Amino acid sequence: MASDEELPGMSLIQQRMQLDRARSAAIWTLIGAVLLASGSVWALVSEGADAPWWRWGAAITFVALTAHGVVRVIGAVRQLRRFHIEHGPDAGRQSPVGRP
């Protein structure tokens, strides 16, 4: 994501929404990668030395995707924390519309 200086047309609400979306996408990427990696590693462990080569490739790929998910979550949380420091913790938050 670009910094606040590069997004002059975006309001604080839009910036917060973009940061929240990035964090949510990173979390879901991490959850999916952990599930895929754990299933793949479990299949390797259960097959032992008889595991075909492609199971090793899948396990390595999903473990790498898990590491990528961790990096994305950390980056998204840092950007949101930077936004809070710069604009305040309630910047861009919308209050729910109530009925009279």
C-alpha positions as CSV (number, residue, x, y, z in Angstrom):
1,M,0.0,0.0,0.0
2,A,1.2,3.5,-0.7
3,S,1.8,6.0,2.1
4,D,-0.6,8.8,3.0
5,E,1.4,11.4,1.1
6,E,0.9,9.4,-2.2
7,L,-2.9,9.3,-1.7
8,P,-4.0,12.9,-1.5
9,G,-7.6,12.2,-2.7
10,M,-8.4,9.6,-0.1
11,S,-10.2,10.6,3.0
12,L,-9.3,9.1,6.4
13,I,-12.3,6.8,6.2
14,Q,-11.1,5.4,2.8
15,Q,-7.6,5.0,4.1
16,R,-8.8,3.1,7.2
17,M,-11.0,0.9,5.0
18,Q,-8.1,0.1,2.7
19,L,-5.9,-0.7,5.7
20,D,-8.6,-2.9,7.2
21,R,-9.1,-4.7,3.9
22,A,-5.4,-5.3,3.6
23,R,-5.2,-6.7,7.1
24,S,-8.2,-8.9,6.6
25,A,-6.8,-10.3,3.3
26,A,-3.5,-11.0,5.0
27,I,-5.2,-12.8,7.8
28,W,-7.2,-15.0,5.5
29,T,-4.2,-15.7,3.4
30,L,-2.4,-16.9,6.5
31,I,-5.3,-19.0,7.7
32,G,-5.6,-20.7,4.3
33,A,-1.9,-21.2,4.0
34,V,-1.7,-22.8,7.5
35,L,-4.5,-25.2,6.7
36,L,-2.9,-26.2,3.4
37,A,0.5,-26.5,4.9
38,S,-0.7,-28.6,7.8
39,G,-2.6,-30.9,5.6
40,S,0.3,-31.3,3.2
41,V,2.8,-31.9,6.0
42,W,0.4,-34.4,7.7
43,A,0.2,-36.3,4.4
44,L,4.0,-36.4,4.2
45,V,4.3,-37.6,7.8
46,S,1.6,-40.3,7.3
47,E,3.3,-41.6,4.1
48,G,6.8,-41.5,5.4
49,A,9.6,-42.4,3.0
50,D,7.1,-43.5,0.4
51,A,5.8,-40.0,-0.3
52,P,6.0,-39.0,-4.0
53,W,8.1,-36.1,-5.1
54,W,5.1,-33.8,-5.7
55,R,3.9,-34.1,-2.1
56,W,7.3,-32.6,-1.1
57,G,6.8,-29.8,-3.6
58,A,3.3,-29.0,-2.3
59,A,4.5,-29.0,1.3
60,I,7.4,-26.7,0.6
61,T,5.1,-24.4,-1.5
62,F,2.5,-24.2,1.3
63,V,5.1,-23.6,4.0
64,A,6.5,-20.8,1.9
65,L,3.0,-19.4,1.4
66,T,2.6,-19.5,5.2
67,A,5.8,-17.5,5.7
68,H,4.5,-15.0,3.1
69,G,1.2,-14.8,5.0
70,V,3.0,-14.0,8.2
71,V,5.0,-11.2,6.4
72,R,1.8,-9.8,5.0
73,V,0.0,-9.8,8.4
74,I,3.0,-8.1,10.1
75,G,3.2,-5.5,7.3
76,A,-0.6,-4.8,7.5
77,V,-0.5,-4.4,11.2
78,R,2.5,-2.1,11.0
79,Q,0.7,0.1,8.5
80,L,-2.4,0.3,10.6
81,R,-0.3,1.1,13.7
82,R,1.5,3.9,11.7
83,F,-1.9,5.2,10.6
84,H,-3.0,5.3,14.3
85,I,0.1,7.1,15.4
86,E,-0.2,9.7,12.6
87,H,-3.9,10.4,12.7
88,G,-5.1,9.0,16.1
89,P,-6.8,5.7,17.0
90,D,-10.3,6.9,16.0
91,A,-9.3,8.5,12.7
92,G,-11.6,7.4,9.9
93,R,-13.9,5.3,12.1
94,Q,-17.6,5.7,11.3
95,S,-20.2,5.5,13.9
96,P,-23.2,3.4,13.1
97,V,-26.3,5.1,12.0
98,G,-29.1,4.9,14.5
99,R,-32.8,5.1,14.2
100,P,-34.6,8.1,15.8
